[in-house]
Amino acid sequence: MRPLPAPLPVAEPTADADALGIAPQQLLEAADADAVPLFKRALKAGKQQLLTRSAQGASIAGLVAELSALTDLIITSAWQRFLPPSAPAALVAVGGYGRAELHPASDIDLLILVADDPADGEGLGNTLSALVTFLWDIGLEIGHAVRTVDECQQEARNDVTIITNLIEARFLAGRHALFEAMRKATGPDRIWPSDAFFEAKCAEQRARWQKFGETAYNLEPNIKENPGGLRDIQSIAWVTKRHFGADSLHELVAHGFLTETEYMTLVDGQALLWRIRFALHRIAGRREDRLLFDYQRTLADALGFSDEDDNLAVEQFMQQYYRTVVELNRLNEMLLQLFQEAILLHDQLGPPQPISKRFQSRSGYLEVTHPQVFARWPIALLEVFHVLQQNPSLRGIRASTIRLIREHRHLIDDDFREDVRARSLFMEILRCPRGVTHALRRMNRYGVLAAYIPAFANIVGRMQYDLFHVYTVDEHTLRVLRNLRRFTVPDHIGEFPLCSSIANRIPKLELLYLAGLFHDIAKGRGGDHSVLGARDAWDFCQMHYLSEFDSRLVAWLVQHHLLMSMTAQRKDISDPAVIQAFAEQVGDTNRLDYLYLLTVSDTRATNPKRWNSWKNALLRDLYQATRRALARGLENPQAQDELVEQKQREAMRLLAFDGIDAEDCRALWSRFGIEFFAPSSPEEIAWQTRQMLTAGPEDLPLVVIRPVATRGCSEVFIYSRDEKNLFVRITALLDQHALNIMDARITTTDDGIAVNAFQVLGPDQKPIEYGVESDEIRDLLLEALREPDEDAPRVTRRLPRQHHHFPTETRVSFTEESHNRRTMMRLTTLDRPGLLAEIGSVFEQCDIRLQSAKIATVGAEVDDIFFISTQDAQPITCAEALTCLRQQIHQRLEHKQLEQKERT
């Protein structure tokens, strides 16, 4: 593999005449009328040959250099056609073009230097304008600036981006003396000395990282700008060139900043990113540096990956990408710290401050007392992280020690892992009252965690190809641990008060951290990752001398880490039978406490944008209901009728404060079945009852939108006469406003009154803003309800771009709930605008009564639960009716999907 290319020498560029399809001399001699088509044809032929060779596996480093040389030839030939050798101007390549690192759709940045004396440049402006027009006409998308040497100095003095471009300047044609004058005027002895330049580039990088969430892990990463991307390599090169005047990164080896191995890691990393970028430009047919889902599968195929039983080609490709950029990110961190010592501190570090026999601090960073510490005492490879925990004033680990960690991590072998000192030290890290998250994150960054827990190596950089898991498995795991730790930090007690309260009474927090560390460790290995991970967790706990009770608790948490979220999202947790079954699976309050904290942390860390107050309320309600069931005793389950009676008594007590008579309540409630009371709290029953009792016939339809703080959402309450397609019209209108329906409760009385309550969130996963927004939605609903003969509004929102790349099979299943006199229908399908309205239309068509719905979206997939019955409120037991319903749903959704694809 080629080393990182130094800037091309200042010389006449060359390109293969066969690639151009013409002899280069023809470009200079062509008649003016023939010049544009001739140049255009030469450029197109040359690029096409390079693209063909790239698809055939040619060295991308060579192709990048050849494309730059081809561009040089075209541009300098054009320059010579327009300007005589005596012209007082110089043509200079800057930016990526200045580095001679052109990809098929890269920017071509040019600087045209002109003489300071206006007399020398008389008439030059029109000529340069004609040249630039010509370059655009032949198909080159150029960015250009025309400046004098003084203007270059002035502009560069005020803008670090401009000086960065000029640092990479490469002479192409014209008056060479102007180029040399510009280089001298913008040198570090005139403007931007290396220390100021270094600080500015560090600040620029920090801002860029923050823009991308300070992580190399994104579902659709930018291979240029993301942490660990090409820009990180370029940042190192810029500082190197400014401080050392170096023309290639290999000179950092001679200066002692890189080892030969680290340099080759940098070279290999850039080579992979260049391969991806070159192929991405070729496939996209334009400048594109984002690894969008639109291209990921095609790129995986183009780069030679193929599907395996438990590992898609695209997942293998993305794992290689993520591992590469993380390694580049590590090198960037180490090098910038070394630069800081050399450039800002001028290698004048403070005296070492002793910490222990093996460690000391220097200028705020932890370092070893001797370069042979890890070789002589391998256990120090874990000890270094524990020492950092015990000394919170330290800012991190010194770069030279990071290098030693990386060079000696091979010493973490089976003998190391079986050493009682290593095992005890790892548990001490987990039990430390501070710094647990930072320690584990550093251990992962330097490769120590994967070395100590070999199973963890499998999940480093592993991405699941879906829209639900937005981080790699290792990054997700570390975010789960961070979330768990925040429950114990006083500064964050207000975020999740219940979780913080529980965490403070957890007897052994390290068991919770171990469950978080192992909960996804078996992903990508085939089989049920929860079961496989539980075995890994058990073995690890036993190896680390945990008791059988503690080991079983950790293994149980890993095996059942999805139990609570699946119960909350897919079952009716207002049903005492559901709570009883869940409580029996959990067994005791100790397990419930641990599981609740793990579930909240896991759900938040899977996709933070999908976490919302509704999910928080669901999990909290399930936790509290289960705790009550466990306190009552598993042998003494609560009956549904008993629970409804308790709710009614409490609702009557609340309504009495408003002067509402109990007999009026009973008269109203007698019209409703149990489905009205079961899913609601006494407060909700009281509020809805108050609305209905104070509304006269002339007030119908009644639409009220209110906040529901306990559920972290907004409620759209509709009290009206039952009409055909009522549910369809309501859901279509809510969907058109991009409102997310989280829960729907549908009650229809025998005398034709409908009570619909929709729990909704806005497109930002927050409750509706009250005022203009809520009033507009209410007015539109009222207008739709007052015109019952009107068709449902058409949902015109488009299917999100990313969803097209995740085809989801529509699956419909039914479960009879005879004790609740209903049937549960589970629907899994692609998430799409207007979905609920389409399902509601099928229910109307098949004469099905909808009682309630629980809506769950997992990335691009919905996993919705509908509780349905016959019109006389009985379970649907007829097999033919269920088969017909399933077929109608399939046909309706397939037809709708075709419509949306055509519209897209």
Phi, psi and omega in degrees: 000137184289148173289168176302127185290136171284163177305143179298146180295154177285101182198170178297119181293152179233150174212153183294123180298327179296324179293324180284334185083358179213166173281137181307328182297333180296331179296325181280330188263351184298146175294154183305320183294333183264352191295311184300306180298326181292311178298317181299316180295320180296316180296314182296317181295317180296315180294321182297320179296320179294320178295319178298315180294326179294321178293337180270002175096016179294157179301122181291325178302318178293319181293322178299315179293320181292322178295322177295318179294320177300315180296320176304314183298314181297313186289317181291328176295318177296317178304314183293334177289327187262329186239135176286160181303335183274359183300137182279061183206159177224143179257126187229133173273135179229173180065214179299326177293325176296327176282355186062042180239064181268133170253168189310325183239025180294154171297144174245099185263126182238142170243127176253111179273133178237158182294151179291329183282114181304328181296325180293334185257018182299126179081356183288328183303314181296322180295315181295322178298318178295322179297312181299317178300318180299316180297321176292319182298327183274358173108012177264122177269097186254152167245134186218157174222143177246117185216155169276171177298316180298320179294323177300314181297315183295314180296318182293326180298329185263354187214116182294333178293320181291317179295327177297316177299319183288331176301327183266010185298141180225127182291137179244311185196167175097210185277106185295330181299325177296318179299314180296322178296320178295316180300318181292318183292336182251014179290164184295344176278349179255307180222158176046068171300160191300328181291316178294320180296317179299313180297320180294319181290326176295316178296319179298318180292318179301317179296320180294318179296319180298323179300328181256024174074016179054033177219145176282350185263107172222149182300320179235075188290156174264112187290348179263315191260338181299153171308133183085001182273189184300329181295328177295318177295317180296323179300317177298316181296321181297313181296319179300314181293319182290320186276317185257348186069024185280146179263350178211156180292340180297336178295341176294334176294313180296326180278357176083013180270335178230145167275166179299322179295317179294321178299317180293328175297319178296316180298312181296321179297314179296323180299317179294314181297323176294319178301315181295314184294319180298314179293324180296316177297321181293316183288317182286334182072019181197177178288117181209119181247005178264133176276073181291156176303332179303334187243345190298315180295317180296319178295319179301317178293316182295331182267008170092013178274151178221151182297143172240172186305314185243018185207106179294153178303318182294327178289323176297315180300312182292327177295318176297319178299310184297318179296324180293312184289330176294318178295319177296323178297320178296315179296320178300314180300314182294315182295318181295326177291321176295319177298320180300317179295318185282321189268314183274319181266353180054037179060019178261072180283154178290169180293149180292142176251115185296139176244312178207186180298330186253346186226151177211166176250147177216120181053038175087002181240148180278136177216163177282155180280344182205142182300342182264008184304309184290326179294320183274334186221074185305331180302337179297343176296336171264323184301325183302324181284327178289322177298321179296321177298321185282350181233075187295346179286343179291142182272348180157198180256136181295146186303320181296327178284325174302317179299318180295323177299313181297322183285338185247004183293345176295344179287348177279088182242192182301319179297319178298313184292337179270355181288126182300330180292320179294316181296318180294320181294321179297318179292327176297323178298318180289331183271352183298137183290351179212157172076013182295312182297314181297320180297312181293325179293318177293320179300322177290319183296324183265007176081008182282322182296316179293330178287321182282325177242090186306327180297333180291332181301329182293333184260357178292121180075005182279121180247136173272131186280081175202178181263359185272314181268105188268358178234160171295164186296320180293319179294319176301315181300315181292329176288326174299314180297321177299316180298319178297317181296323183297334178296337184261356184266122183306325182296340184248015185296336181282347182292309181222080186305318180296316180297318179296320179297317179293317182300327181288344178251000176297128185292323183223097182295332181297333177292322177296318179294322178296320178297319178295323181292327186256356192296330180241016190292341182261010179295141178085005181256003182084151181079186181281113185295334179291318180290313180297319179294325178298321177295316177301316182296317178301310181300317181296316180298317179294321177297332183258023168064028173283153179293163179297323179298312181294320180297319180294323179297314180297313180298320179296316180299318179294316182293330185245026186291345178262354187300313186290317181293322179292322178295315182294322187271332189246357181232163180273097185283002171275351180274118180304330180294324177293316179296318180298315181296319179294316180299321178295324178291324181284312172096315181206166185290333179297311177297321180299317179300310180299315184294320180298313180297318179295320182294314179299315181295319181293315182296318179294326185274350181283312178205092185305329180289338180269347176287136180211172183295334178295312179298320178301316181293320179301310181295321179296317180297319179295318179299311184292321179294321180290322178298320177295320180296320179291323179293324179288332181108131182295339179277359184230065183293153180270136179276152180298317181299320179296319181294317179297320180297319177298317180297319181295319179298316181292321178297319178298321179297320179291321182288334180298329178297335179265007178077019180271127186287141181297325181294323176298321179297312183298321180297318179293313185294335181295342180277349184253150174272182185296337183294341177286324187266325189304312186276357189252152174278163177303323180296319179292318178299316181296315182296314181293323178297318179299318180298317184288322183286334181267358179260127176272172180303327181288345181274352183275143358285147178252128177234123179229132176245127184218156174281145175238090187298323183294337179251000176063036183212186172248148177249129172256107185256127183232123179238113187205175171286144180289132180226159178297138178061026180299310180299320182297314183293321181293310184293324178296319181291318178296320180295319180299332177270013177060028175276137179267114178276116183267332184202141179227131179238118188243120178233129179233125181277164180294336181264020169084027175254135181247132174239109181244130177234119181248125174268120188229158171231154178285176180298340178269014180064025178236161178301159179297142174283131184272141185127238185299314184294309182294323179295320179297316180295317179299315182295320179293322177295316179299317179299317180292321183286334180279351178240071187297339182275350180287148175291158177296143179299142181283128178278112185257000177297142183273155174294129179305144183307314186297331186294337180296338186264007180229069179301131184237126177291134177281124180233134180232128178225156184232143175224126180280134175243081186295328182291337177255004179054052179201172176240136177265124176250125178254127181241124173243125181197178178290133175293134182203153177300140175079012185298312183297322178297321179295317179294320178299323178296321178294318178300317178298315183297323183265008178059044180258140177262124179264125179266315179197167181214142174243124188252126178226127178247126181242091183069240180268003187244139173258147177227080189262147178243129178239129176260114189234166178203176172287172181295338177261026172062047176235152177302151178272105185256348182286118182298322180295321180295320179292321178296318178297317179298316179298316181295319180297320179295314179301311183297317183296314183289323178295319178296317181294322181295321177297319179299315183292324178296318179296320181291325178291000000 
